[in-house]
Amino acid sequence: MPITSVETFSISGPALLSLKRAGDERGWFCETWNARDWKEAGLPQENWVQDNYAFSAEIGTTRGLHFQAPPHAQAKLIQVVRGRIFDAIVDIRTGSPTYGQSVCLVLNSDQPQVFYIPAGFAHGYQTLDPDTLVYYKVTDHYAPETEGGLLWNGERSAIDWPIREHVTLSKRDHDWPDLGALKSPFTQAD
Ligand SMILES: Cc1cn([C@H]2C[C@H](O)[C@@H](COP(=O)(O)OP(=O)(O)O[C@H]3O[C@@H](C)C(=O)[C@@H](O)[C@H]3O)O2)c(=O)[nH]c1=O
């Protein structure tokens, strides 16, 4: 997983990693997770236990913003295998100097990048192309009884989604609270 750069943000914790693709006449090869290189880059020790693969047919499909509460909190390592997404995370670590602030970025399958999101963030994404495939690692198993969320277009989290009309949402994603009503289960140390 040769990491060519690690971009950090004004919010501590998340990181966008750019990776190297080895190209030849057949195409290219890319390591997307390598424990040794991760450690050498100084990234936090994480115990990835599950990989997820999500297909979204419609452009404007919006998933989130989701989290699992401790003791089943999840860090996530996100990549796009086909298409493009607008990815958004909101800091919900109580006591964090950046509580309520967000990081938003576009992930594109044409660019070898992975987005690392530590526990303590609500996470969501919106597809910018039809037939988009997102692949991600998480550090705890699916525990639906611990799931929580934030309303994707809540006024308080103020995420500048590229598509606001005619989005495709799951039923439950209509009903999450806005940031002001969230009782966050995270503290900065989680
Ligand atoms: C998340 C998840 C879902 N499922 C099942 C439950 C359900 O039948 C189906 C779809 O689940 P959901 O509606 O929760 O899928 P989705 O809305 O894509 O949920 C995901 O959203 C993104 C933004 C995240 O950050 C993820 O952590 C996860 O919460 O897949 C699993 O079996 N394992 C899992 O880990």
The ligand as a Gaussian input file, in Angstrom:
#p B3LYP/6-31G(d) Opt

LIG

0 1
 C      -24.332000      -1.509000       7.586000
 C      -24.774000      -2.981000       7.388000
 C      -26.012000      -3.265000       6.841000
 N      -26.397000      -4.555000       6.682000
 C      -27.700000      -4.850000       6.069000
 C      -28.894000      -4.284000       6.827000
 C      -29.870000      -3.960000       5.707000
 O      -30.612000      -5.123000       5.379000
 C      -29.000000      -3.616000       4.519000
 C      -28.849000      -2.104000       4.295000
 O      -28.431000      -1.535000       5.523000
 P      -28.372000       0.051000       5.725000
 O      -29.637000       0.665000       5.236000
 O      -27.967000       0.317000       7.128000
 O      -27.183000       0.447000       4.717000
 P      -26.478000       1.861000       4.533000
 O      -27.525000       2.936000       4.600000
 O      -25.640000       1.777000       3.343000
 O      -25.602000       1.968000       5.856000
 C      -24.268000       2.391000       5.793000
 O      -24.253000       3.784000       5.513000
 C      -22.951000       4.357000       5.441000
 C      -23.117000       5.841000       5.210000
 C      -22.098000       4.030000       6.605000
 O      -21.280000       4.820000       7.066000
 C      -22.176000       2.630000       7.092000
 O      -21.545000       2.493000       8.345000
 C      -23.579000       2.101000       7.124000
 O      -24.294000       2.723000       8.179000
 O      -27.738000      -4.211000       4.766000
 C      -25.580000      -5.605000       7.060000
 O      -25.943000      -6.786000       6.919000
 N      -24.359000      -5.330000       7.597000
 C      -23.921000      -4.048000       7.777000
 O      -22.781000      -3.842000       8.273000

